[in-house]
Amino acid sequence: MSANEPVLPQGAGYGVVVGIGLFFSAFMLCLTAIQARYTGFSPKNSEEFNSASRSVKPGLIASGIVSAWTWAATLLQSSAVAYKDGISGPWWYGSGATVQVLLFAQLAAKLKLNAPHAHTWLEIVAARWGTVAHLVFMFFGLATNIIVSSMLILGGSATVNALTGMNTIAACFLIPLGVAIYVVVGGMRATLLCDYTHTTVLFAIIFVFVYTVYATSDKIGSFSAMHDLLTKVAEAEPVAGNAHGSYLTMRSKNGLIFGVINVIGNFATVFQDQAYWQRAIASRPATCVKAYLLGGIAWFAIPFMFSTTLGLSAVALRGDPAMRTLTPADVSAGLPASAAAAALLGKSGAAALLIVLFLAVTSATSAELIAVSSILTYDVYKKYFNPHATESQILKVSHAMVAIFAIVMGLLGLIFFYIGISMGWLYEFMGVVLGSAVVPIAMCITWGKANKWGSICGAIAGFCAGVIAWLVTTSALNGGELTVTTTGGDLEMLAGNLASIGVGGIVTVLTSLIWPGNFDFEATRAINRPVHEKDSSDTRASPRSASLDDSSSEKKHAPAEVSLEPVISARAAAEEEERELDPVALNKSFRLAAWSSVILTLIMLIIIPLPLFFAQTVYGVGGLTAWVVVGMIWAFCSAIAVVLYPLWESRAALALISSGIIKDIFTRGGGKYVDPPVHHGA
C-alpha cells in the first residue's frame, strides 16, 4: 500500500466519529442523572443550562478554556507552520494565540464588575449602545462563530478522510450532530465536564507522541537524530527566508509574518467569540481571572509541543517510504501531522491522531454550539421576538438552537470544502473580516468614555479597510489575479489583518478621545439583576449600586476568597456569587489581570522571540534539546494545572456525591440531594 493511501479502514473513521460521539452522549446522560440526583443543579433550569449557575471553580474553567481553544487548527495548522518554517512556527503559533486568552482575563474581571448577570457579551452592547450597535456587533459575533465552526469541520473532516478514506460529506455532518446530542442533554456544565475528559486524553496522547519521536522511534528516536535529519532536508531544500535556509532557527521571515497574522486573527476569535465570554460568565467571580491566566499559560504547551513533535517529524521523515508525499494543498489542509503520525507508528499512530483530533474538534464544537445557542436565544429570540419569555420557553429555544446550528455547521463545512477553501486559508483570513471589532468590544466593557458612534463606525470602517487592503495587495502582488491561492498568500493576508484591526482601533479610540462618552455602567449592571436585588434597598443585596467608599457597607468586607465548602445547588451558587461580587475585590482582580497579562504578553511576543529572531542563530543539538525539554516541562506543568488541579479543588463536592451514591446503594433513596431549608433572620 502506498503512503498516500489511507492508513486505517473507512470503518475506523465512522467508528471514531459515530462511536465516540455516542459514547460521550451516553456519558453525558449519566453525568446529568448524577448531577440531578446528588446535587441541587439541574440542566432543566435555563440559567444552569446556559451558564452553569455561574458557580464553576477555576481549575475546571481553565480546563474548559484549554479544550475550547484547542481547535483542529491548534493541532493541524501549528504542525503545518512547523513543517513550512521550522521551530519558529510552533512558537509563533503558541504565543500568538495564548496572549489573547491572557489579556481576556481583564475583560473577564470587568464583566463580573460591570455586568455580573449578563448571559452574552451582546447583551452588554445592547444595554450600553442600543439596537443599532447590537445588530452591527451581532454580525461580527455570529461571523466569528461561523468561521471558527467552519475551520473545525474542515480540519476534522480533511484529516478523517486522509487517515481513513471516510466520506468528507458524512464527516462534515456526523461530527457536529454527535456533539449536539450531549450539549442538548447536559448544557454548559456537561460541556465543561466533557472538556475536562477531552483535555485529559489530549495530554496523554501528546506525551505518547513526544516520547515516541524523541526517545523510542526507530526512525528518529533522539534529539541528535532529529537534528541530523532536519539539517539534511534543509541542505537539500533550504527554507526561503530562514537563516541559512535552516529549520532550526527562530530567524524566519515567514514565521514572523505568520506570527503577526496569528496575533491579530486570534484577538478577533477570542474577544468576539461568545464561547470565551460564556466561560467567564460560568466562572465564580472571585476566581475568573485566575482561571483565564491559568488556562492561557497551560494551553500554550499543546500547540507548541504537538507541532514541535509531529510538524518537525513530517519534515525529518521527508522521503521515508512510510511518509505520505505532501502537496501545498495537503499542507494548507493541515495534513503534515497525520502523515507524520502514520509514518512513525503506523495504524496505531494514525488511530491516536484520529482520536485526539476528534476530541479537539468535538470539544471546541460543543463550545461553539452552546455559544451560538445563547446568542440566538437571548439576543435574537428574547430581545426581538419574546421579551417576556418564560423559563421553559428559553430552555426549549436553547435546545432547538443547538440542534439547528449543528446542521448549519455541517452545511458550512460542505460549502467551503466544495469551493476549495481550506482550514489554513480560513485561519489566516479570519482577522481580515473580524479584527475591526476587537477594540470597540474591549472598550465597550472596560472604558466609560468609549464613543458609541465612533465604535460602530470603527468596526464597519475597519472591516471595509481590511477587505480592500487584502484584495488590493493580492491584485498588486499577483498581476491582478484573484484566486483562492493568490488571496491566501502571507503578505496579502498580513495587509488585510493589519488594516482591519488598525483602522477599527484608531477610529474607535480617536473619536472617544475627541468626543468622550460618560457611561457609569449602571445600565449594564442592571442586566438580568435578580428580583431580590431590584426590590431591596439593603446595600448588602445590591452591592453593585453601593458606593465603593462606604466603609460601613458589610459587602465591602465580605470574604471574596473561595470557600472550600462544596457549592452543589443553584441556591448556594447564587448566595456564593453575591458574596463574591465585591467591587473592591473585583477591581483588585482587574489590576492583577492587567499587570499579569501585559507582562506575559511582552515576554511571549517580544522579550523571548525577537532577540532570537535578530540573532540569526541556527541551533545545534544542544539548542534543539534545550528547546524541546523546556516544552516538555511546560507540558507536564500544564497537565497538572488542568487535569489534576480540577480534581483537587472539587474534592469536597466529589466526596459529597460519592457519599450520596454509597447511601443509595445501602439505603434505597437515601442519597438523593435535598435542598436545606432557608433560614430567615437578621
N, C-alpha and C positions, 0 to 999 in steps of 0.2 A: 504493500500500500504506500502511495507517495505521501510525503509530509504535508502536502496541501489538501489531502482528503480529510474529512472529519475523523478525529481520533476515537470518538465514542459513537455508539449506535444511536440512531434517531430516538429510539425508545428512552434512552437516558435523558435526553432533553425534555421529553414530555414527563418523564418520571420526576425530574427535579422541579420543573415549573408547576406541574399539577400536584404531584405528591407532597412536596414541601409546603406548597401553598395550602393544601388541605390539612396537613399536619398542624400548621400554625393556626388555622381556623379552629381545629379541634382543641388545640392548646388554649386558645383564647376563650372558648366556651367553658373550659374547665376553670381557668383563672377567674372568669366573670362570675361563675357559680360560687366559687370560693369567696370572692370579694363580696357578693351579695349576702352570703350566709354568715360570714365571720367578721365582717366589718360593717360600718354604717354608710358605706359608699355604694351607690347603685347607678350603673350606666343608664338606667331608665330616667335619671334626672338630667336635664339638658345641661346644667352647669357642670356636672360631673362628666358628661359625655364630651363636651367641648373644651373644658379647661381643667379636668381632674380636680375639681373643687379648690383649685389654687393652693394645693397642700403638699406638693411633691418636694422631697428633700434634694439637696444639691448634687449628690452623687448620681442619683437616677436621672436628674435633668442633664447633667454633664454627659452621661452615657447616651441619653437621647439626642443631645446635640451632636456628639461624635457619630452616632448612627445616621441621623438625618443629613449630616454634612458629608457622609461617605456615599457619594453617588457612584453610578457606573463610571463616570468620568474620573472620580478620585483614584480608582484603580487602573482604569484603561488609558485615560488621557495622560496621567502622570507618567505611566510607563512609555507612552508614545513620545513624550518630550525627552525622556531619558534616552530613548532609542535614537532620537534625532540629534540631541545636543549634548549628551553625556551627563556627568554628575551635576552640572548646574541645573538641569531640568527638574530633578526631584526637589532641589532646594527652592527654586523659584515657584514651583507648583505648591509645595507645602507652605512656605512662608506667605506667598501671595494670596492664599486662601485661608490662612489662620488669623491674620491681623484683623479681618472684618469681624470675626466672632469675638475676639478680644475687645475690639472697640465697641461692639454691640452691647457689651456689659454696661456701658454708660447709658445707652438707651433703655436697657432693662431696669436700671436704677431709677431713671426718670419716669418710666412707665408706672412703676409702683408708687412713685411720689405724686405724679400729675394725673394719672388715670388708672387708679388701682382696681377698678371694677369693669374696665373695658374688655370686650371679647375679641376685638380685632383692632389693628392699627388704623384702619379706615374709619372706625367709629370716632377716633380721636380727631382725624382730619375733618370729619363732618361737624363735630361739635365746635371745633375752632374756626374753620374757614367756610363752612356751609356746603350747599349742594353741588355747585359747580366744581369746587375743589375735590369734593368727594368722588364725583364721576370721573374727573381727569385722573386722579391718583388710583382709582379703581382700575382704570385701563392699564396703568403700569403694574399694579399688583397682580392682576389676572394674567397679564402678558408674561410676568416673571414666572408664575406657576405653570403657564403653558410651555415656555421654553425649557424650564427645568424638567418638567414631566416628559417632554419630547426627548431630551437628552437621555433620561433614564431608560426610556423604552427603546430608543435607537441603539444605545450602547449594549443594553442587555440582550436585545434580540439578535444583534450582529454577532455577539460572542457565542450565544447559544447556537446560532446557525453554523458558525465556524467550527465549533467543537463537536457538534452532534449531527449537523445537517437538518435540524428541526426547521420546519417551515417558518419563515420570518413573520408572515401574516399571523399565524397561530400564536407565535411568541408575543407579538405586539398586543394581542388581546388577552391571552391567558395570564400574563404576568400581572397586570393591574386588577383583573377580575378576582383572582385568588386573594389578593391583599384586601380588596374591598369587603370581602366576607368578614374577615376578623376585625376590621375597623368598624363596620356597622354593629357587630356584636358587642365590642368592648369599649369603643370610644377612645378618648385621649389617654387614660391610664393604661388601657390594654396596649395601645400603641407604644407607650414608653416601656412597658414590660417586654414587649416583643423586641423593641430596640435594644434592650439590655441583652437579651439572648443572642440577637444578631451580632452585637459588638463582641460578646464573649467568643463566639465561634470565629469571627473575623480575625481577632488577635491570635487565636490558636493556629489558624491556617497560615497567617503571615509568618509566625515563628517557625512553622514547618518548612516553608519555602526558604526563609533566611538560613536556617540550619542546613538544609539540603545544598543550597548554592555555595555557601562559604565553608562548609565542613565535610559533607559526605558524598557529594555528587562525583561520579567518575568522569564527568565531562568538564566540570570546573573544580569544585571541592576545596578551594583555598583562596586566600586573598592574592597570593602571588600568581596563581594560575589565572584568576580573573584579570589581574593587571597585564599579564603577558598577552592574553587573548585580545583585550581591548587595544593594546599597543599595536599588535599585528594588523587588526582591522583598520586602525587609524592610518597606518603606513600605506596600506593598500588603497583605502578610500578616505582621505583626510576630510574632516568636518569643516565645511565653509564657515568662516567667522570665528572659529575656535583657535586659541593659542596653539601653534604648531599642528593644527588640524586634529588635536587630541580629544578623546572622550574624557580624559582625566584632568580637566581644568575647569575652574569657575569662569575663566575668561572666554565667554561665549556670547557673541553679539546677538545671535538669535535667541539664546536663553534669556538675555536681559530684556529684549523686546517682548518675549512671551511673558516675562515677569510683570512688566508694566500692564500688558493686556489683562493678565490674570488678576492683578490687584483691582483694576477698575471694574472689570466684569463681575467679580465676586462681591464687591461692595453692593452692586445692584441686586444680586441674588440673595444677599443676607438681609440688607436693610429693607427690601421691598417684599420679601417672602414671608407670608403670614406664618409659615412653619416655625420660624425663629421667634417671632412675637408670641406665638402660641405657647412655646416652652417657657418664655419669660412670664406669661400670664399664669401658666400652671404652677410655676415655682413659688415657694414660700417667700414672702417679701424679704425676710432677714437674710436669705442666702442666695438670692438670684444672681447677684454679682459674682459671688464665689463660684457658682455653677458655670457661668459663661467663661470666666477666666480658666477654670479647671478644664472645661470641655475644649476650649480653643487650643490650649497647650497640649492636651492629650491627643487631639485629632492630628496635629502636625506629624506625629510619628507614623501614621498609617500610610499616606501617600509617599512620604519620604522613604520609608523602609521598603514598601512594596515595590516602588519603581526603581530604587537603588538595587533591588534584588532581581526582579524579573525584567525590567526595562534594559538594564545593563547586560543581563544574561542573553536577551534576544540579540544584542549586538555581538557579544562574545561568541555565540554559537552560530553566527552567520556562516553558511557553507556546510554546517553539520548535516549529515544525511537525514537526521530526525527533525531538523528545523524547517518549518514552513518558509517558503520564499515570500517575502513581504513586498507588495507593491505600495506606491504612495497612497493609493486609496485604502489599502489594508491598514496602513499606519494611521491615516485620518479616522478610520473606523475604530481605532483603539485595539488592534489585534496583536501587537508585539507581546503583551503579557500572556495571552492564551497560547501563542505559538511557543514561547519560552517554557511555559509550564508543561506543555505536552512533550516538548523535546527533552526536558530534564527528567520527568517522572512518568512519561508515557500516559497510559489511561488513568492512573491514579492522580497524576498531576493535573490532567485535564478535568477530571471529576472534582478535585479540590477547588480548582479555579472556578468551575461552573457553580459550585455551591456557594463559594464566597461572593461571587459576583451576584448571584441570585439574591442572597441575603442583603447585600448592599443595595441592590435595586429595590427590593421589596420594602426595606426599612425606610428608605428615602421616599418611596411611593406612598407608603402609609402616612408619612408626614405631609406630603402634598395633598393627599385625599382629604384629610381632616382639616387642613388649612383652607382649601378651596371651599369645602363644605361650610366652614364657619363664615367665610366672606359672603357666599351666596345666601346663607340663612339669615345672618344679622344685617348685612349691608345691602342686600337686594330685597329678600322676602320681607323681613321685619320692617325695614326702613321705608320701602316704597309700596309694598302691597298689603301688609297687615301689621300696622304699628302696635296693635293690642293683642298680638299672637299669644296664645296660651302655652304653657309648658309642654303639653302633649303635641301641639301643632309645631312648635320649634323643633322638638325631637324628631317628629315624622319628616319634616323638611330636611333636617340634618342628615338623616339616614338616606333619603332619596337623593340628595346632592352627592353623597359619597358614591352611590351606585352610578349616577349619571356621569360624574367626572371620570370614573374608572373606564367607562365606554369611550368617552371623549379622548382619554389618554391613548387608548388603543388606536383610535382613528388618527390622532396627531402623529403617532409613530409611523403609521402606514403612509400618510401623506408625504412626510419628509423622506421616508425610505424610497418612495416611487419617484420623487422629483430629484433624487440624488444628493440630498443634504445629509451629511454625516454628523455624528456626535461631536467630533473635533471642530468642524465648521461652526456648529451652533455654540460651542463652548467659547470660542473667540468672538463670536458675533453678539453675544448677549449684552455686553457693555455698550454696544453701539446704540441699541434701542432702549435700554433700561437705565443707563448710567445717569441720564439727565435728572432723574427724580431723587437721586441719593441724598444730595444736600438739602433740598426742600423738605424731605421727610424727616431727616435728622433735626432740622431746625424747628419743625412743627412741634415735636415732643419736648425739645430742650430749651428753646430760646423764645422768650416772651416778645422780643422785638421783631420777630420774623414777619415780613410784609406778606399779606395774603396774595395779592395780585402779582407781586414780584415773584413769589414762589411758584404760582401756577404758570406764569409766563416763562420762568426759568426752566421748568420741566418741559414745556412744549418747545421752547426755542432750542434747548439743548438736544432734544430728540431730533428736530429738523436739522440742526447743525451736524449732529453725529452721522445721520444718514447721508447728508450731502457730502461731508468730508470723506466718508468711506467710498462713495461712488465716484467722486471726482478724482480721488487718489488712485483708485483702481483703474479708471479710464486713462489717467496720465501715465501710469506705470506700465500699462498693457496695450498701448496703442488704440484705445477706445473699445477694447474687447471686454464685455461684461458677461462672465460665465460663473458658474459655481466655483470653478478652480481659481480664476483670477481674483474674484471677490474675497476668497478665503486666504489670501496672502498675509503674512505677518505685518508688513508695513501698512497695507490697506486697512487691516483691522485696527492697528495701532492708531491711525489717524482718526477713524470713526470713534473709537473709545475715548481718546483724549478730548476731541471736540464735544462729545456728548456730556461727559461729567464736568468738563471745564466750563462750557457755556452755561450749563444748568446751575453750577455752583456760583459762578461770578454774577449772573443776573440776580439770583436769589439774595446773595449777601449784599451786593451794592444797593439794590432797591430797599433792602431792610435797613441799611445804614443811612440812606438819604431820607426815606420815609418810614421811620421805625414804627412798628406796632406797639401796643401796650396791653398785652394779654396776661391775666393773672392766673390762668389755668383752673379757675373755679368751675367753668363750664365743663371742662374735661373731667374734673374730679367728681362731678355730679353724674357722669355716665353710669347707668345701672346701679346707682348707690342704693344699698339695701334700705327697705322701708323704715326700719327702726332708726337708721341714721338720719333720714329725712325728717322724721317726726320728732325726734328727741332734741331737746335744747341742751342736753348734757354734753359737755365738751369731750367726755370720755367716749361717747357714742359717735362723735363726729370729729375725729382727730384732724382730718384734712382742713376743716374750717377753723380750727383752733390756732391762736397765734403761737408762733414759734418761741416768742419771748415770755409767754405766760408761765412763770415758774411755779405757779400753784397748780398747773394742769397735771393731773395724775398721769395723763397719757405720756407727757414728756419723759417721765421716769419709768415708764413701763419697760419691762425687760424685752429687748429686741433679740436677745440670744436665742438660739434654737433649743427648744426643750427636748429632753431625752424621752419624754413620755410619748408613747405611740399615738399619733393622731389618726384614728381609724373610723371617723364618722364625719359626715358633711357638717354637722353642727359644731363638732370640736374643731374642724378645719376653719370654719368661719370665725370662731372665737379666737383661734390662734392667729389668723390673718389680721384680725382687728388689733390684737396686742402688738403685732409686728409692724403695722402701718404707722410707725412713729416717724414724723417728718425729720426730726433731728438725726435719728439713726439712718434714715434713707439718704439724707444729704451727705452723711459721713460715708455711706456705701458708694455714692456717686463720686466723691473725691477719690476714694480708693480705686474705683474702676477707671477714673480718668488718668491718674498717675500710672497705675499698673499697665493699662492698655497702651498708653502712649510710649512708655519706656520699652515695653516688649516689642512694639511695632518698630521703633527706631533700631533696636537690636537686630530684629529679623530681616528688615528691609535695607538697612544702611550700614550699621556698625560691623556686622559679620560679612555680608556678601560683597559690598562694594570694594573694600580693600583687597579681598581675594580676587575680584574681577580685574582691578587695575594692576595687581602684582604679576599677572600673566604666568603664574606658576603652573607647571604640569606635575601632578603628584606622582611620586614613586610608590613602591609597595607599602612603605611605612605610612605615607599620607593617605592612601586609599584605606588601609587597615584602620587608621585612627578615625577617618570619616565614617566608615561603616560601624565601627564599635560604638562610637558616640550615638549613632542612630539606634543601635540595638538597646543600649542602656535607656535611651529616651522611650523606646517602645515598651520596655519592661515597666518603667515607671508609669507610663500611660495606662497599661493594662491594670496595674494595681489601682490607679485612680478611678477607672470607670468599670472595672469588673469586681474587684474585692471591696473597695470602699463603699459602694452602694449596699452591699450585703451587711457590712458592719454598721452603717448608720441606720439600717432598718431592722436591727436585731431585736428591738423591743416589740415592734409590730409583728415580725415573723414568729417570735415566741408566743405572742398572744393568739395568733392564727393557729399555730401548731397545737396550743393547749385546747383551743376550740375543737379542732379535729379529733384530738385524743378523747375529749369529753363525749363527743358524738359517738365514738367507737364503743365506749364503755357505758354511756348513758344516752340512749336514743333521744335525740333532740336537745340534749343538754348543752351543746356547744354553740348553739345559734346566738349571734350577737343581738343584744337588746340595748337600745339607747338608754343611758341612765336618765332618771327624771331630772327635769330642770328645777334648780333651787332658786326661788325668787327671794330677794332680800336686799338689804342695804349694801 
